[in-house]
Amino acid sequence: MASPNPALTSARTEAEYFDGLVTSEGDFNPLAESGWEVLRQRFLEFVSPTGALRVLDIGCGTGESRKLYASHAAAYVGVDLASRALEIAQRKFPADRWLCADARELPFPDGSFDLVAYSSVLHHIPDFPVALREGWRVLRPGGHVFAFDPNLLHPAMALFRHPRSPLYTAQGVSPNEAPLLPARLRAAFAGAGFVNVRQRAQSDLPYRQVAPRVLNACLRAYNFADHWFEQVGLGRWFGTFVITAGRKP
């Protein structure tokens, strides 16, 4: 009997988790609107989009990340593993294209897009460098890549969200989820062939809700502390998320 394919298994378990989450909660949007706006400003800073772009948004979920890129998109395609999340996205934004597909095997020809975005998704893919190489393939020469993911250097992420931490809690964490080190991300982007790789961490990304639910009682204090983490300069290195961008030669 053949051994199960680890890549297919990881994709299936992630899809099942987020489909179940969307079914029980009705949507999935942990960030406050001001947090999305901070990420949108970082996208503008790192990519400096000009003209109307063909955008591929990998990890689009229910369509919340669309707001980062839509004002610069001539055409927007959202990709995710969770089919129920995509159904919500389709209802919210019927003029856009939404596809259920694996980031490691995209159903597009070479050079199809001007921008490939990984919207908080690489940390859900155990072999994420494969996904980056696939993004490089479907990106046109001169096109840009942009990604944001939880940062393992952030104290809360290291203590409560990394599987190797003694304080790790699996509640609210998908089966393959683990925050990433900035250096590992940077090396993977360069290894996939991207040049002019830029990176910084980012705090001041307030959450609307977190899991376990009991922590929501402390969320206002956490968001206030995270705001000042950015203001004093620590967020640039140890922020909640790490933002990475580059270009295809």
BELDANOR-V846546 format. One record per backbone hydrogen bond with DSSP energy under -1.0 kcal/mol. CO is the residue of the C=O (numbers start at 1). NH is the residue of the N-H. E is the energy in kcal/mol with one decimal. If there is no record, write none. Layout:
co | nh | e
CO | NH | E
CO | NH | E
This chain:
co | nh | e
5 | 9 | -2.5
6 | 10 | -2.6
7 | 11 | -2.1
8 | 12 | -2.4
9 | 13 | -2.4
10 | 14 | -2.0
11 | 15 | -2.3
12 | 16 | -2.5
13 | 17 | -2.0
14 | 18 | -2.4
15 | 19 | -2.5
16 | 20 | -2.1
17 | 21 | -2.2
18 | 22 | -2.5
19 | 23 | -2.1
20 | 24 | -2.2
21 | 25 | -2.8
22 | 26 | -2.3
30 | 208 | -4.2
30 | 209 | -1.1
32 | 36 | -1.7
33 | 37 | -2.0
34 | 38 | -1.8
35 | 39 | -2.0
36 | 40 | -2.3
37 | 41 | -2.2
38 | 42 | -1.9
39 | 43 | -2.1
40 | 44 | -2.2
41 | 45 | -2.2
42 | 46 | -2.8
43 | 47 | -2.5
44 | 48 | -1.5
53 | 74 | -2.4
53 | 75 | -1.7
54 | 114 | -2.1
54 | 115 | -1.9
55 | 77 | -2.4
56 | 117 | -3.2
57 | 79 | -2.8
58 | 119 | -2.4
60 | 63 | -2.2
64 | 67 | -1.3
65 | 68 | -1.9
66 | 69 | -1.4
66 | 70 | -2.5
69 | 72 | -2.0
70 | 73 | -1.8
72 | 53 | -2.9
75 | 55 | -3.1
76 | 97 | -1.8
77 | 57 | -3.0
78 | 99 | -2.9
79 | 59 | -2.7
79 | 60 | -1.8
80 | 101 | -1.3
82 | 86 | -1.8
83 | 87 | -1.6
84 | 88 | -1.4
85 | 89 | -2.2
86 | 90 | -2.7
87 | 91 | -1.7
88 | 92 | -2.2
89 | 93 | -2.7
93 | 96 | -1.5
97 | 78 | -2.9
99 | 80 | -1.8
102 | 105 | -2.1
106 | 108 | -1.1
113 | 140 | -3.0
114 | 144 | -2.3
115 | 56 | -2.5
116 | 146 | -2.0
117 | 58 | -3.3
118 | 120 | -1.4
118 | 148 | -1.7
121 | 124 | -2.1
122 | 125 | -1.7
123 | 178 | -1.5
125 | 128 | -1.4
127 | 130 | -2.0
128 | 132 | -1.9
129 | 133 | -2.0
130 | 134 | -1.9
131 | 135 | -2.2
132 | 136 | -2.3
133 | 137 | -1.7
134 | 138 | -1.8
137 | 111 | -2.1
138 | 113 | -2.3
140 | 143 | -2.4
143 | 248 | -2.7
144 | 116 | -2.3
145 | 246 | -1.9
146 | 118 | -2.8
147 | 244 | -2.5
148 | 120 | -1.4
149 | 242 | -3.2
150 | 180 | -2.2
151 | 154 | -1.6
154 | 158 | -2.6
155 | 159 | -2.3
156 | 160 | -2.6
157 | 161 | -1.6
160 | 169 | -1.7
162 | 165 | -2.3
165 | 168 | -1.5
170 | 173 | -2.1
174 | 177 | -1.4
180 | 152 | -2.3
181 | 185 | -2.0
182 | 186 | -2.8
183 | 187 | -2.3
184 | 188 | -2.0
185 | 189 | -2.4
186 | 190 | -2.2
187 | 191 | -2.6
188 | 192 | -1.6
189 | 194 | -2.0
190 | 193 | -1.2
195 | 247 | -2.2
198 | 245 | -2.5
200 | 243 | -3.3
202 | 241 | -2.1
206 | 32 | -2.8
212 | 215 | -1.8
213 | 216 | -1.9
214 | 217 | -1.1
215 | 218 | -1.7
216 | 219 | -1.1
218 | 222 | -2.3
219 | 223 | -2.9
220 | 224 | -2.0
221 | 225 | -2.4
222 | 226 | -2.7
223 | 227 | -1.9
224 | 228 | -1.7
225 | 229 | -1.9
226 | 230 | -1.4
227 | 231 | -1.8
228 | 232 | -2.1
229 | 235 | -1.8
230 | 233 | -1.3
234 | 237 | -1.3
234 | 238 | -3.2
235 | 239 | -1.5
236 | 201 | -2.7
240 | 151 | -2.9
241 | 202 | -2.9
242 | 149 | -1.8
243 | 200 | -1.9
244 | 147 | -2.3
245 | 198 | -2.8
246 | 145 | -2.2
247 | 195 | -3.1
248 | 142 | -2.8
